């Protein structure tokens, strides 16, 4: 009986846990079974919890509708922490093209997907390798934020 309960709990967790994967071109993503609205709300909360400043949210679906076009629910959240981004820009000013960090939330046929640029990709793209930057810490924070949002 005890083993059966543990198996049921484990199976339930596996079904409810968001799937994390890495994609090509430095884009990381996680897919959630939650609604677009839930993921968006949870993303806002996760950013706040991590002390990240939300700079803007772009509602691409509404922008498309304003021009007579259709787009599944899609939004870009622009956020950052000047204590992390500024040293990156001091190292190489071109990284300002990609900062503040962005996370896209969009509805797909596989669920709601959160996507973001891997910090290692930005380091390679902008030649930040020679600088002493906490890229692994940044990557971990981004994954934590995405996982919190995807719950």
Secondary structure, DSSP 8 states (H G I E B T S, - for coil): -HHHHHHHHHHHHHHHS-EEEE-STTEEEEEESS-HHHHHHHHHHHHHHTT-EEEEEEEHHHHHHTTT----SEEEEEEE-HHHHHHHHHH-GGGGGT-SEEEEEEEETTEEEEEEE-HHHHHHHHT-TTS---HHHHHHHHHHHHHHHH-
